[in-house]
C-alpha cells in the first residue's frame, strides 16, 4: 500500500513539474482566475474549466485561452458571450489584464459590459472587440495622448459596434495610425464633424459607421482613405449628393452600403464601373430625394462581377423604370434584391440563367406583369429564397416548379393574379420552410404530396384564394408553426389531419364554410397563441379542449352559431384579444372573464347575454375596447366602468340599459394618447424567418447575408368593428390606436346629459341617440376638439344648440334630429356649413338655415324653453294640434257628403254596403 502511495506521489510531482516548466506562467494563471471572478461577480458560474483539477493547471489548456507555442504566454482571450446575462451589467478593472504582457487578441463582446476602470496597458494588443455591450464612453482610450502611444499603439482591429456611445467620435481613435478595421456601427455618434477625424487613418481598410444617425454631407476627406475595401454608411442621415469622386478615389472597394440615408440628386451606376474588386453594393430605403439611373447610356461595361446587389425602395429615374441594364453583364450574383422600386416589365428570369449560383431573388413590390416562365429543363439548385410577391403577375404557377427550384427554403408569390391549381411538385421542395401563395385566384384541392413531402414547412399561408375541399387527413407537417387557410372555400368538419402538426402556434381557418362542432382535440396544440375560426358555420358549445390552451392570446370565434357559454375551466390568463361576437352565447357575462391582466379587446356583441354588467368589469385594467352591443343586458350603466382608465372604445348600444349616464365616464381615457396600445394593438404576430446566403468575410463582417423573410399577419393583430359616422367600420393596424368612441345608443337611458362628458376632449365619436334623454345639450360639448361624429338624435332634448359648437373643426357627422330643440341654428360656417336638413329634422321649433324656417322677430322673441316651462309649452302645442286636427276633420267630412250628394252612383253603392253590413250585424 505504501509503495502505491509513494508511486502516486512521485507521478504527481512529475506532472506538476512538467506543467510548471512547460505550462502557462503562474502569474497569468492567477490573473485568469481573478478575471474569471470578475466576470462571474456576484454569483456566476462561467468558465468552469478554469482552475480546479491540478491535471489542467496549465491555463494554456483552458477553454477560450490561446498561448504562444514557444513562450507559453497568453496571446488570445476569446471571451465573447461568457457572462450570464441574468447577472446584469458590470465594469471591468483594467488592472486585471496587466499580467498578460503578450496579449494580442482580446474579445469581450456581448458581455453586458458598461466600461473599464483604468487604462488598458497592453502594448502587444492588435485586436480589441468590445462590441454588443453597453459602453457609454471609451475610458480605455481617453488618456492615450498623455501616454504618447505607449499602449495600444499596435492596434489593428477595433470593434465598438452596438454600444451606447453618444455624441462625437472620440478624437483619440484618429491617432491609432496602424488601424485597419474600425467598427463604430449602431451607436449614437451623430456628430458629422467628428467623423472627419477618421480621415487620418490612412491604412484603414474597413470602416463601419452604420446606424448612428449621422446628419450632414459625406466628408470630402473620405477620398483620402485609398486603402478602404469595406465602407458601410447605412442607416444614418447623410444628405447631399453621392459624390462620384468617392468611388474614383477608392479603387479597392469591395463592399459599399449606402442604404437608409437621405441622399439627394441623382445616382448613376457608371460611377462604379471602374471598381474592379467590387462584390457587394447596397442602396435603398429612405433616400426619397435620390433618383437612380438604371439605363446605361454609354457603351462602357463594369469591371466588377458582383456577388450581392441590393437596390430597394428607390425612385428610379425616367418613365421606363427598368431593371439596371448593367446586370446583363453580371454572372456571379448570389443575392439580388430589387423590391419596392416600381419596376415595369416582365419577370427577368434571364438573371437566373446568367447567374447559375443565385441564392436569393427578390422582386416583390414592383409592377411586373405576364406569366412566370422559366427556360426549358431549368434547374436552379442554389436558390434558397424566391420572392415575386406584390406584383401583377398572371397565369398559372409552372407545374414543374418543384424540380426547377428544388432546394428552396422560402417561396413567396402572394398578392398577384395567379390562377389555376396548386402545383403538386411543390411537395418535392424538401427544404421548404416558408410558403406564401396568399391573395391570388388559385383554386382546387390542396395536394396531399405537399403535406407529406414538405416536412420542414413551418409557415403555410394560403389566405384569400378559392381553394376548396378540406385539409387532407394524411398530413406529415410535423414542423408547422403557422397555418393560414382563411378566406377560401374550404368546407366540411375541421380535419383531424391537423393533429400531426402538434407544434402549431397560429391557426386561421376564418371566412370559410367549415361546419359541425369545434373539435375537442383543439386542446392538443399546447403552443397555440392564436386561433381564428370566424365566419364559418360552426355550431354547438365551446369545447373544454380550450381549457388546455394556456398560452392563447387571440381567440376569434365570431360570426358562427356557437351557443351556451364559455367553459369555466378556460385558462385566459394570457388572453389579449377575445372575439366572440355574432354567436348564440347566452346567460350572464361569464365570470371566467374577470380579472384578466392582459385583455385588450373584449367583443361580445350580437349574442344573447342577459343580466347586468358585472361589477368585476372594472378589474380588466388593460382593457382598451369593450363591445357589448346587441344583447339583452339591462339595469343601469355601472359606475365600475370608471375603473377602465385605459378604455378607448366602448359600445353598449342596442340593449335595455336604463337610468342616467354616469358623470364619472369623463375619467376614462377616450382618445388620449396610449403609447402601450400603439405598440401592442398592431400585428404583434408575424412571420419572421432568415435565409442564410452568400458570406462576405472581413475582419468586421464575418457573417453571411441573412435574407429576412418577414411579413406582418394582419389577421393576427387587433381588429375592431365599431359604428361611427352612420357606418359600420373595421379598425385595425395603425389606425386602431388612433380611434376612440363611445356608443350608448338605443337603450332606455333617461335624465340629462352630464356636462362632465365635455371633458373627453380627445374622443372621436359619441352616439347617444335612441334614448329618452332630457334637458339641454351641455355647453361643454364645445370642448370636443377631436370629435368627428356626434349623434344625439331621437331623444327629448330641449333648448338651443350651443353656438360655440361651430368651433368643432373635425366634426364630419352631426345630428340632433327628432328632439324638442328650439331657437336659431348655429351659424353656417366651418363644419356646420356642411350639415343638411336631415341633421335637424323633427325639431319644429328650430329655425334658420338649412331649414326652411326663418327666425322672424316674433319667433325670435319667444323665450327659449327651459325645463321649468316645458309642461306649459307642451300643453300649448297640444291645444294648437287639436284645433288644427278638428278643423281638418270637419272639412274632410263635409267634402265627402257633398261628393255623395252630387254622385248618385257612389251614393247607391254606399247605401248598399251599409245595408248589407247592418243585416250582418243584426244576425
Number of C-alpha atoms within 10 A of each C-alpha: 6 7 8 9 10 11 12 12 12 12 12 14 11 12 15 18 12 12 17 14 11 15 22 21 21 14 12 21 22 15 18 23 17 14 18 21 16 18 24 18 15 11 11 18 14 15 18 11 14 21 18 9 9 11 11 16 21 22 27 24 15 17 14 17 16 19 19 14 12 7 13 19 21 25 21 20 19 16 20 17 16 20 25 17 12 8 14 12 15 19 16 16 15 17 15 19 20 16 20 24 16 19 23 21 20 19 19 21 23 20 24 25 23 17 21 19 13 15 19 20 18 22 18 18 24 19 22 19 21 25 25 23 21 24 23 15 17 17 15 16 18 15 13 20 11 8 8 10 13 13 17 22 19 19 22 21 22 22 21 25 27 23 23 17 23 16 15 15 22 18 15 15 19 18 17 21 17 17 23 20 24 23 22 22 26 23 23 23 24 22 17 20 15 15 21 17 17 24 17 17 21 18 18 23 21 25 21 22 25 26 23 25 22 26 17 17 17 22 16 12 14 19 17 15 21 19 18 24 21 24 19 20 24 26 22 24 22 24 19 15 16 19 14 14 12 20 19 16 17 19 18 19 23 21 21 19 19 22 26 24 24 23 24 16 14 16 19 18 16 18 15 19 17 17 20 16 16 24 19 20 19 19 20 25 19 18 24 16 16 23 18 22 21 21 19 14 10 7 5 11 16 19 15 18 18 24 22 24 18 18 20 25 21 23 21 22 17 12 8 13 20 19 21 18 15 16 18 13 15 18 18 17 25 23 25 23 18 24 23 21 21 23 25 17 16 16 21 14 13 11 18 22 16 16 18 17 19 26 25 26 23 20 24 25 21 21 19 24 17 15 17 17 15 18 11 7 8 14 19 19 16 17 24 23 27 20 20 24 24 21 24 20 25 17 16 18 19 16 15 17 20 19 18 22 22 23 21 27 23 25 21 20 22 24 21 21 20 25 17 17 18 20 18 16 19 26 22 21 24 19 18 24 21 23 20 19 22 24 21 21 21 23 18 15 16 19 17 16 18 23 21 17 20 23 20 18 25 24 23 19 22 23 24 21 21 21 25 18 16 18 22 18 15 16 21 22 25 20 18 24 20 23 20 21 23 25 23 22 19 25 18 16 17 22 15 15 16 24 19 18 20 19 19 26 20 23 21 22 22 25 21 22 21 26 17 14 17 21 16 13 15 22 18 19 21 17 18 24 22 25 21 21 23 25 21 22 20 25 17 14 17 20 17 18 18 25 18 19 22 18 17 25 20 23 23 20 23 24 22 21 22 25 17 16 16 22 16 12 12 18 18 25 17 17 23 24 26 22 22 23 24 22 21 20 25 18 14 16 22 14 12 15 21 17 17 20 16 17 24 23 24 23 22 23 25 22 23 20 25 17 14 17 20 15 12 14 22 19 17 23 18 21 25 24 25 22 23 24 24 21 22 20 25 18 15 17 18 16 14 16 23 19 18 22 19 24 27 27 26 23 22 22 25 21 22 20 26 18 16 17 22 17 14 15 22 18 17 19 22 27 23 18 14 16 10 11 19 15 12 16 23 21 19 15 17 16 17 12 18 14 18 17 21 19 15 16 10 14 17 18 14 10 13 13 18 14 21 13 16 11 12 15 15 15 19 25 19 26 21 20 13 23 18 21 18 10 8 10 12 12 16 20 20 14 13 19 25 18 20 25 25 25 23 23 24 22 21 20 26 18 16 17 21 18 15 16 22 19 18 23 20 20 25 25 26 26 24 23 24 21 21 21 26 19 20 21 21 17 15 18 21 18 18 25 19 18 26 20 20 24 22 23 24 21 22 22 27 23 22 22 20 17 13 14 20 17 16 19 16 15 24 15 19 24 20 24 21 21 23 24 27 20 23 21 20 18 15 14 12 13 18 21 13 13 18 14 13 14 19 22 16 17 19 15 18 23 22 16 18 18 16 10 13 14 17 11 8 7 13 13 10 11 11 15 19 14 12 8 11 14 12 11 12 12 11 10 11 12 11 11 11 11 11 11 11 11 10 11 12 10 10 11 10 10 12 10 11 10 12 14 11 10 10 11 9 13 14 12 11 13 10 12 10 12 12 11 11 11 9 9 8 6 6
